[in-house]
Amino acid sequence: MRLIRKTLLAVLLTFVIIQFIRPARNRSGQASAADFTKVYQVPVDVQSVLQKACYDCHSNNTRYPWYTNIQPMGWMMARHIKKGKEQLNFNEFGSYTGRRRISKLKGIANQIRDGDMPLWSYKIMHKQGRLSDSQKKLVIEWINKTADSLLAD
């Protein structure tokens, strides 16, 4: 019984201590000239879907839910954001080469169509990440049209 108490105390103490080790927040608070919405004339309804379902992990401005204040959830979220921004950052989209922009646009459309994005783990905790068929169609059609116009240039 004594070993169980010591183990539980150690676990509790560790949990309390890790609460003080917090990752940096992903908030720039500034609109970049290279932002996706500055580079393209994005319709309001498309922009709304992208901001609600994609920008938390793929921009420099994340909306943090309450549970990210509890470690290790905050660490896991920071890791997801870092990986997401490495793949695609809507705030830096204008700095991508033309070829990379086309590739990213096609990738966005494919990932949404295939149900790979948003991630299932994001959709569990964020109902705005659960895109309806009409939202998917709206975004995919606009992105494909935009990518095709870039290919024509």
FIDRENZA-583392 format. One record per residue: residue number from 0; chain; x, y, z of N, C-alpha, C, O in turn. Coordinates in pm, 1 decimal, always signed. Atoms other than C-alpha are relative to their C-alpha. Layout:
N
NUM A X Y Z X Y Z X Y Z X Y Z $
...
***
This chain:
153
0 A +81.6 -119.1 +0.0 +0.0 +0.0 +0.0 +86.6 +126.4 +0.0 +52.9 +227.1 -62.3 $
1 A -91.0 -113.7 -9.4 +286.6 +232.1 +78.9 +59.8 +35.7 -137.4 +75.6 +153.4 -170.0 $
2 A -56.3 -21.0 +133.5 +435.1 +188.0 -270.5 -102.1 +69.1 -91.0 -65.9 +156.1 -170.3 $
3 A +105.4 -61.0 +80.8 +102.6 +280.0 -431.2 -13.4 +148.0 +35.1 -26.1 +232.6 -53.4 $
4 A +8.4 -140.8 -43.8 +83.8 +599.2 -223.6 +115.3 +82.9 -53.8 +95.3 +192.9 -105.4 $
5 A -118.3 -72.1 +49.0 +436.2 +701.6 -314.1 -7.6 +20.0 -151.4 +26.6 +126.6 -202.8 $
6 A +12.5 -9.6 +145.8 +371.3 +628.8 -680.9 -102.8 +105.9 -38.1 -77.8 +188.3 -126.0 $
7 A +103.6 -99.4 +28.1 +49.6 +831.9 -681.1 +46.8 +141.2 +31.7 +17.7 +234.4 -43.2 $
8 A -54.0 -130.3 -37.3 +222.2 +1120.0 -502.7 +100.7 +48.1 -104.4 +101.2 +165.8 -140.5 $
9 A -98.9 -35.0 +102.2 +506.2 +1113.6 -757.3 -68.5 +41.3 -130.1 -27.8 +137.7 -194.9 $
10 A +74.9 -32.4 +122.4 +258.7 +1113.6 -1047.1 -66.9 +137.1 +14.3 -60.5 +219.7 -76.7 $
11 A +66.0 -127.9 -25.1 +62.5 +1401.8 -893.9 +100.2 +115.2 -0.4 +74.8 +219.7 -60.3 $
12 A -103.2 -103.1 -4.4 +377.3 +1601.6 -824.5 +54.3 +29.1 -140.0 +74.3 +144.9 -176.8 $
13 A -46.7 -17.1 +138.4 +501.2 +1544.1 -1178.5 -102.8 +77.0 -82.2 -67.5 +167.4 -157.9 $
14 A +106.8 -69.2 +72.9 +165.2 +1654.4 -1318.4 -3.6 +148.7 +35.6 -19.8 +233.1 -52.5 $
15 A +0.3 -140.9 -42.9 +176.1 +1975.7 -1113.2 +121.1 +73.4 -56.3 +108.2 +185.4 -105.8 $
16 A -122.3 -65.1 +48.2 +535.3 +2052.9 -1210.6 -6.3 +27.5 -150.0 +35.2 +134.5 -194.5 $
17 A +1.6 -21.9 +145.6 +476.1 +2007.7 -1584.8 -95.8 +111.8 -41.1 -87.6 +161.8 -153.3 $
18 A +91.7 -109.5 +32.8 +198.8 +2268.6 -1569.8 +74.4 +132.4 -17.1 +22.9 +225.0 -79.6 $
19 A -79.2 -122.5 +10.5 +472.6 +2532.4 -1542.2 +87.5 +3.0 -124.7 +152.7 +103.7 -152.4 $
20 A -79.5 +7.6 +123.6 +641.5 +2419.1 -1865.0 -97.7 +13.7 -116.2 -157.7 -84.1 -160.9 $
21 A +101.4 -28.9 +102.1 +427.9 +2582.9 -2130.5 +65.2 +36.8 -133.2 +165.5 +108.1 -136.5 $
22 A -53.1 -37.7 +131.3 +488.7 +2608.6 -2503.8 -39.5 +143.9 -34.1 -135.7 +197.9 +20.6 $
23 A +32.2 -135.2 +47.0 +492.0 +2947.7 -2674.8 -131.1 -3.6 -77.8 -162.9 -103.4 -142.5 $
24 A +127.6 -9.4 +71.5 +158.9 +3060.5 -2817.7 +24.8 +44.8 -143.8 +116.8 +121.8 -171.7 $
25 A -8.7 -29.6 +143.0 +110.1 +3086.2 -3193.2 -95.3 +114.9 -33.2 -203.3 +93.8 -88.4 $
26 A +83.3 -117.2 +26.8 -26.7 +3439.3 -3218.7 +87.8 +115.9 -43.5 +163.2 +170.7 +36.8 $
27 A -76.4 -115.9 +44.6 +128.1 +3708.0 -3431.7 -83.4 +126.7 +12.4 -29.9 +234.9 +36.8 $
28 A +88.2 -115.2 -11.7 -175.7 +3936.2 -3424.6 +9.3 +97.3 -115.7 -54.1 +202.7 -114.0 $
29 A -18.7 -91.2 +112.5 -69.8 +4090.3 -3752.3 -40.2 -67.5 -130.0 -23.5 -188.1 -148.2 $
30 A +32.2 +49.3 +134.1 -195.7 +4055.2 -4106.1 +121.8 +21.3 -88.3 +169.6 +133.6 -104.6 $
31 A -118.3 -5.5 +85.6 +92.7 +3975.5 -4335.3 -39.9 +34.8 -143.5 -148.8 -0.8 -188.6 $
32 A +24.9 -30.9 +140.8 +115.8 +4110.2 -4690.1 +1.0 -127.9 -83.6 -53.2 -130.6 -194.1 $
33 A -7.2 +127.9 +71.3 +185.3 +3748.9 -4792.4 -117.4 -90.9 +35.2 -121.1 -205.9 -8.5 $
34 A +114.2 +80.9 -41.7 -141.8 +3626.2 -4637.5 -81.0 -45.7 -121.0 -96.0 +26.6 -219.5 $
35 A +79.9 +62.2 +105.5 -353.7 +3397.7 -4853.5 -111.9 +92.1 -48.0 -135.8 +103.7 -168.3 $
36 A +113.8 -86.3 +35.6 -647.3 +3641.0 -4844.3 +43.8 +132.7 -61.9 -37.9 +204.5 -119.4 $
37 A -52.5 -121.5 +64.4 -425.0 +3926.8 -4959.0 +51.1 -31.2 -140.7 +54.5 +55.9 -227.7 $
38 A -53.3 +43.0 +128.6 -281.2 +3727.4 -5248.8 -112.1 -31.9 -98.1 -100.4 -5.8 -217.8 $
39 A +113.3 +40.0 +84.0 -615.7 +3598.7 -5378.8 -127.7 +67.2 +46.3 -143.3 +99.9 +163.9 $
40 A +134.0 -51.3 -32.5 -967.3 +3736.9 -5392.7 -83.3 -118.6 +47.7 -151.6 -183.9 -31.1 $
41 A +68.5 +115.7 -56.6 -1112.4 +3476.4 -5160.4 -142.9 +40.7 +36.8 -162.7 +135.0 +113.4 $
42 A +138.4 -30.1 -38.0 -1492.3 +3477.4 -5139.3 -19.1 -14.6 +151.5 +45.3 -98.0 +215.3 $
43 A +22.0 -2.4 -144.6 -1620.3 +3545.4 -4788.0 -37.3 -137.1 +55.0 +11.0 -176.2 +161.2 $
44 A +41.9 +131.1 -51.4 -1785.1 +3203.7 -4752.8 +115.3 -100.9 -0.9 +125.1 -183.9 +89.5 $
45 A -116.9 +88.3 +5.8 -1466.3 +3020.8 -4860.1 +97.4 +39.2 +111.1 +149.4 -46.5 +182.4 $
46 A -91.0 -49.0 -102.9 -1254.2 +3238.2 -4632.7 -48.5 -40.8 +139.3 +32.1 -78.7 +224.3 $
47 A +56.4 +38.1 -129.4 -1486.9 +3166.9 -4341.0 +26.7 -146.7 +31.2 +65.7 -180.7 +142.9 $
48 A -24.5 +143.8 -20.1 -1456.6 +2790.2 -4387.7 +147.6 -24.2 +29.2 +181.2 -97.2 +122.4 $
49 A -144.0 +19.5 -19.5 -1077.5 +2806.7 -4417.3 +44.1 +49.2 +137.8 +121.2 -18.1 +206.2 $
50 A -41.1 -54.5 -129.0 -1040.6 +3026.3 -4110.5 -50.0 -84.4 +116.6 +21.3 -102.2 +215.4 $
51 A +55.3 +80.0 -110.1 -1266.0 +2810.8 -3894.4 +59.8 -140.1 +6.0 +80.1 -193.8 +114.9 $
52 A -42.0 +140.3 +3.0 -1136.0 +2471.1 -4006.4 +149.8 -20.6 -22.2 +201.2 -129.3 +4.3 $
53 A -139.9 +21.0 +39.9 -776.1 +2531.4 -4116.2 +101.4 +90.4 +70.9 +213.3 +48.3 +100.2 $
54 A -95.9 -99.8 -46.5 -618.4 +2843.9 -3972.1 +60.5 -29.8 +137.1 +170.8 +16.7 +165.9 $
55 A -57.1 +27.1 -131.8 -569.4 +2711.2 -3618.1 +135.7 -69.3 -10.4 +225.7 -40.6 +68.5 $
56 A -126.9 +72.8 +15.8 -291.5 +2480.0 -3738.8 +83.6 +48.9 -117.7 +203.1 +20.3 -125.7 $
57 A -70.1 -39.6 +122.6 -200.8 +2642.2 -4070.3 +8.3 +151.2 -15.7 -4.1 +202.7 -126.8 $
58 A -21.7 -144.5 +6.6 -149.8 +3009.4 -3982.3 +80.8 +41.6 +122.6 +117.1 -41.5 +205.8 $
59 A -75.0 -51.9 -114.1 +33.2 +3231.8 -3736.1 -91.4 +46.7 +112.5 -45.9 +112.3 +206.2 $
60 A +97.4 -44.0 -99.8 -282.9 +3289.6 -3532.2 -94.1 -113.3 +37.0 -191.6 -140.5 -33.1 $
61 A +79.4 +112.9 -47.4 -426.3 +2998.6 -3338.0 -97.0 +45.5 +108.0 -62.3 +125.3 +195.1 $
62 A +96.5 -18.1 -109.0 -742.4 +3009.9 -3128.0 +20.1 -118.1 +93.5 +5.3 -233.4 +53.0 $
63 A -31.5 +105.8 -95.3 -657.5 +2814.3 -2816.0 -120.1 -35.9 +86.1 -174.9 +50.3 +154.8 $
64 A +107.2 +44.8 -88.9 -926.6 +2607.0 -2643.9 +53.3 -14.9 +143.2 +174.5 -17.0 +164.7 $
65 A -35.7 +7.0 -142.1 -926.3 +2575.1 -2263.5 +96.2 -113.1 +32.2 +184.6 -97.4 +116.4 $
66 A -78.6 +117.5 -38.4 -767.8 +2230.3 -2259.4 +147.7 +12.6 -35.1 +228.4 -67.8 +11.6 $
67 A -142.3 -18.1 +31.8 -440.5 +2359.0 -2406.7 +75.5 +64.1 +116.6 +198.3 +73.4 +113.8 $
68 A -64.6 -52.4 -120.3 -373.7 +2519.6 -2067.5 +43.3 -112.3 +93.6 +109.8 -87.3 +194.1 $
69 A -35.9 +115.5 -80.8 -331.9 +2168.7 -1925.7 +104.2 -80.6 -76.9 +80.2 -125.5 -189.0 $
70 A -105.9 +77.1 +63.4 -7.2 +1993.9 -2004.0 -24.8 -148.1 +30.6 -65.5 -179.9 +142.4 $
71 A -74.0 -10.4 +124.6 +64.0 +1768.3 -2189.0 -84.9 +37.9 -122.3 -33.1 +37.0 -234.0 $
72 A +84.2 -36.4 +114.9 -234.2 +1876.1 -2408.4 +56.9 +121.2 -74.0 +55.9 +124.4 -197.1 $
73 A -58.9 -118.4 +62.6 -69.3 +2214.3 -2471.9 +120.4 -35.9 -85.1 +139.8 +20.3 -192.9 $
74 A -116.8 +43.3 +76.5 +249.1 +2041.5 -2585.3 -42.1 -69.8 -128.4 +16.1 -48.1 -234.7 $
75 A +47.7 +72.7 +118.0 +57.2 +1815.0 -2820.0 -55.7 +98.2 -104.0 -30.5 +83.2 -223.6 $
76 A +55.7 -99.9 +91.7 -128.8 +2112.2 -2970.2 +112.5 +79.3 -66.1 +107.6 +105.1 -186.4 $
77 A -113.7 -74.4 +55.5 +198.1 +2304.4 -3014.4 +70.7 -81.7 -107.2 +113.0 -27.3 -209.2 $
78 A -63.7 +88.7 +98.8 +345.4 +2004.8 -3197.7 -83.0 -8.3 -127.8 -28.0 -4.0 -237.9 $
79 A +88.6 +3.9 +116.3 +41.0 +1980.6 -3427.6 +11.9 +129.7 -80.2 +19.8 +127.1 -203.1 $
80 A -9.2 -130.1 +67.6 +63.4 +2352.1 -3505.8 +132.8 +12.9 -73.2 +136.8 +57.0 -188.1 $
81 A -132.4 -8.5 +63.2 +436.2 +2335.6 -3576.5 +4.2 -82.9 -128.3 +50.3 -35.7 -232.2 $
82 A +1.0 +87.3 +117.8 +391.0 +2041.7 -3814.2 -92.5 +55.4 -108.4 -59.3 +51.9 -226.9 $
83 A +94.2 -55.5 +96.3 +88.5 +2203.5 -3977.4 +58.1 +118.5 -75.0 +42.8 +129.7 -196.7 $
84 A -59.1 -118.4 +63.5 +272.6 +2528.8 -4042.5 +118.5 -35.4 -88.6 +146.7 +35.3 -185.3 $
85 A -109.4 +44.6 +86.7 +570.2 +2340.1 -4186.1 -54.2 -42.8 -135.9 +10.9 -22.2 -238.3 $
86 A +61.2 +47.0 +124.3 +336.1 +2190.9 -4447.4 -68.3 +112.1 -77.5 -59.5 +118.2 -200.1 $
87 A +77.5 -106.1 +63.5 +121.6 +2498.6 -4515.3 -25.3 +109.1 +101.8 -72.3 +83.3 +212.7 $
88 A +28.0 -114.4 -86.5 +100.4 +2845.4 -4366.4 -73.3 +104.0 -83.4 -14.7 +167.9 -170.7 $
89 A +81.1 -95.1 +76.3 -182.7 +3060.6 -4498.1 +50.9 +143.3 +13.6 +32.9 +223.6 -78.0 $
90 A -51.8 -135.3 -19.0 -17.4 +3372.5 -4354.1 +125.5 +27.0 -81.9 +163.4 +142.8 -99.7 $
91 A -122.3 -16.3 +79.6 +294.8 +3312.2 -4565.4 -16.8 -51.1 -143.0 +81.3 -65.6 -215.9 $
92 A +28.6 +59.9 +129.9 +127.3 +3174.3 -4877.6 +56.0 +82.4 -116.1 +105.4 +26.8 -214.2 $
93 A -49.1 -87.8 +106.7 +224.4 +3475.5 -5088.7 +150.1 -5.7 -20.2 +199.5 +35.4 -125.3 $
94 A -145.1 +11.3 +13.6 +593.2 +3408.6 -5024.5 +41.9 -129.4 -70.0 +159.3 -147.4 -102.1 $
95 A -29.9 +124.0 +70.5 +569.1 +3065.0 -5188.7 +21.3 +29.2 -148.2 -34.1 +125.0 -202.0 $
96 A -17.3 -12.9 +144.9 +688.3 +3023.7 -5547.1 -131.7 -35.4 -68.5 -218.3 -98.9 -8.5 $
97 A +121.3 +30.9 +75.6 +420.7 +2998.5 -5816.5 -27.2 -148.7 -7.4 -141.0 -192.7 +8.4 $
98 A +13.7 +145.2 +9.3 +482.6 +2628.7 -5856.8 -44.7 -60.8 +133.8 -128.7 -150.8 +137.6 $
99 A +37.0 +51.3 -132.3 +458.2 +2567.4 -5482.1 -143.7 +39.0 +35.4 -215.6 -38.7 +98.3 $
100 A +138.3 -43.3 -24.4 +135.0 +2769.1 -5462.4 -99.3 -94.8 -67.0 -197.1 -137.8 -5.9 $
101 A +88.4 +91.4 +74.1 -25.9 +2551.5 -5729.0 -2.9 -135.5 +68.9 -109.4 -194.6 +87.0 $
102 A -9.0 +128.9 -67.9 +97.9 +2238.3 -5553.8 -78.2 +1.6 +131.1 -150.6 -93.3 +161.6 $
103 A +70.6 -10.4 -128.2 -36.6 +2357.0 -5217.5 -151.1 +9.7 -21.6 -227.8 -52.8 +51.6 $
104 A +143.0 -10.5 +28.0 -373.7 +2453.9 -5365.5 -58.7 -135.7 -37.7 -163.7 -175.2 +12.9 $
105 A +47.4 +134.0 +39.7 -411.7 +2114.0 -5531.3 +0.0 -94.6 +120.8 -90.8 -176.2 +137.1 $
106 A -9.1 +82.3 -119.6 -299.8 +1949.5 -5207.2 -114.1 +26.8 +97.1 -170.4 -66.1 +155.0 $
107 A +111.5 -36.4 -87.9 -559.2 +2140.0 -5004.7 -128.3 -65.3 -50.5 -200.8 -128.9 +26.0 $
108 A +122.1 +56.5 +58.7 -836.6 +2034.2 -5241.6 -2.8 -151.9 +16.9 -105.5 -208.4 +54.5 $
109 A -5.8 +146.2 -12.3 -721.7 +1670.5 -5239.9 -19.1 -46.4 +144.3 -90.4 -143.5 +169.7 $
110 A +9.4 +40.1 -140.5 -686.9 +1653.1 -4861.4 -141.9 +18.4 +53.5 -190.7 -63.9 +130.9 $
111 A +138.4 -21.8 -42.9 -1032.6 +1800.7 -4806.1 -91.3 -105.6 -63.3 -174.7 -165.5 +4.6 $
112 A +83.0 +97.9 +71.3 -1190.0 +1575.2 -5071.4 +15.7 -140.1 +58.6 -82.2 -213.1 +73.9 $
113 A -26.9 +133.9 -52.2 -1022.9 +1263.9 -4927.7 -32.5 -13.7 +149.2 -26.2 -123.5 +204.5 $
114 A +32.6 +3.6 -143.0 -1122.4 +1357.4 -4571.3 +122.3 -5.2 +90.8 +110.7 -33.9 +209.9 $
115 A -123.0 +3.0 -79.8 -759.3 +1377.2 -4457.8 +18.5 +127.3 +83.2 +90.6 +127.4 +183.0 $
116 A -4.6 -126.6 -72.0 -801.1 +1737.8 -4344.4 -141.2 +52.2 +12.8 -222.7 +32.9 -77.3 $
117 A -76.2 -7.5 -123.7 -895.7 +1861.9 -4100.1 +19.9 -138.4 +61.6 -55.1 -232.1 +34.3 $
118 A -30.0 +126.3 -67.3 -743.1 +1587.4 -3887.7 -117.5 -44.6 +85.6 -191.0 +38.4 +139.1 $
119 A +109.9 +53.8 -81.3 -987.9 +1359.3 -3708.1 +11.4 +47.2 +144.2 -89.7 +73.0 +209.5 $
120 A -18.2 -42.7 -138.8 -834.3 +1460.5 -3374.9 -44.8 +145.5 +18.8 -90.1 +182.9 +127.0 $
121 A +47.1 -138.9 -5.5 -913.7 +1825.6 -3453.9 -152.8 +2.7 -3.7 -216.0 +78.3 +70.0 $
122 A +145.9 +2.2 +15.4 -1270.2 +1744.3 -3558.1 -70.7 -48.8 +126.0 -184.5 -9.6 +152.1 $
123 A +61.1 +49.2 -122.9 -1336.5 +1561.6 -3231.3 -27.6 +116.1 +95.9 -134.6 +122.8 +156.4 $
124 A +10.4 -107.7 -98.0 -1279.2 +1875.3 -3023.9 -52.1 +131.9 -58.2 -85.9 +223.3 +17.0 $
125 A +40.2 -125.1 +64.8 -1378.3 +2142.9 -3279.1 -107.3 -28.9 -104.2 -77.0 -73.6 -214.8 $
126 A +107.9 +34.3 +92.7 -1717.7 +2105.3 -3440.6 +6.0 +83.4 -128.4 -44.4 +39.6 -231.7 $
127 A -12.4 -79.6 +121.6 -1638.9 +2387.2 -3686.3 +96.2 -63.5 -99.9 +98.8 -25.1 -216.8 $
128 A -90.0 +72.2 +88.9 -1373.7 +2154.3 -3829.4 -69.0 -112.4 -75.7 -11.6 -169.3 -168.6 $
129 A +76.4 +104.3 +69.3 -1640.6 +1905.5 -3935.8 -72.7 +65.0 -117.5 -181.9 +119.6 -102.3 $
130 A +55.3 -66.6 +118.0 -1707.2 +2030.2 -4286.0 -115.5 -79.5 -59.3 -110.1 -201.8 -72.0 $
131 A +112.7 +63.2 +69.9 -2039.2 +1960.9 -4450.9 +41.0 -26.1 -144.1 +141.3 +27.4 -191.2 $
132 A -29.1 +27.2 +140.7 -2045.7 +1826.6 -4804.6 -4.2 +128.1 -81.9 +77.0 +146.3 -172.6 $
133 A +9.6 -125.6 +75.6 -2152.9 +2168.9 -4931.1 +120.2 +90.6 +27.2 +167.5 +159.0 -63.6 $
134 A -118.9 -79.4 -30.3 -1864.1 +2340.0 -4750.5 +121.9 -56.4 -71.8 +202.6 +18.4 -127.1 $
135 A -111.3 +63.4 +70.8 -1618.3 +2088.8 -4891.9 -5.1 +34.6 -148.1 +95.6 +73.2 -207.4 $
136 A +17.3 -27.9 +142.9 -1757.5 +2137.4 -5241.4 +34.3 +145.2 -30.9 +103.8 +173.2 -128.6 $
137 A -25.5 -142.5 +18.2 -1745.5 +2516.4 -5208.5 +149.6 +30.1 -2.5 +198.9 +96.6 -93.6 $
138 A -144.4 -26.5 -11.7 -1380.8 +2524.1 -5099.9 +76.2 -68.1 -112.9 +162.4 -6.6 -175.6 $
139 A -71.8 +75.3 +103.8 -1264.0 +2254.3 -5342.8 -19.0 +64.4 -136.8 +77.3 +79.5 -212.0 $
140 A +24.0 -63.0 +130.8 -1429.1 +2419.3 -5643.1 +75.0 +130.7 -13.3 +134.6 +156.8 -117.8 $
141 A -70.2 -128.4 +8.6 -1285.4 +2761.8 -5561.0 +150.9 -21.5 -9.8 +218.4 +45.7 -87.9 $
142 A -144.4 +26.2 +2.4 -937.8 +2622.0 -5495.3 +42.8 -55.7 -135.5 +144.1 -12.7 -190.8 $
143 A -34.5 +56.0 +131.0 -936.2 +2415.6 -5815.5 -5.6 +106.3 -108.3 +80.1 +109.6 -196.5 $
144 A +10.4 -108.5 +97.8 -1052.4 +2717.2 -6015.6 +119.8 +94.1 +10.6 +174.2 +138.2 -90.6 $
145 A -113.8 -89.2 -21.5 -778.4 +2930.7 -5860.9 +128.8 -65.6 -48.7 +210.7 -1.1 -114.2 $
146 A -120.8 +72.1 +42.9 -510.8 +2665.2 -5920.5 +4.0 -8.7 -153.2 +110.4 +7.8 -212.8 $
147 A +5.3 +7.2 +147.0 -625.0 +2624.1 -6283.9 +35.3 +134.4 -62.4 +102.2 +139.2 -165.6 $
148 A -33.0 -132.2 +55.2 -601.5 +3000.4 -6339.4 +149.3 +27.8 +13.4 +206.5 +96.1 -71.5 $
149 A -144.2 -17.3 -14.7 -243.9 +2994.3 -6206.8 +75.3 -82.3 -104.7 +177.9 -39.4 -157.4 $
150 A -63.6 +84.5 +101.8 -157.6 +2709.9 -6441.9 -7.0 +64.6 -138.0 +82.7 +47.5 -220.5 $
151 A +18.8 -63.9 +129.7 -291.7 +2913.0 -6733.4 +94.0 +118.9 -20.0 +122.2 +158.7 -133.1 $
152 A -89.8 -118.7 +11.0 -59.4 +3207.0 -6652.2 +133.2 -33.1 -55.5 +217.7 +55.3 -70.2 $
***
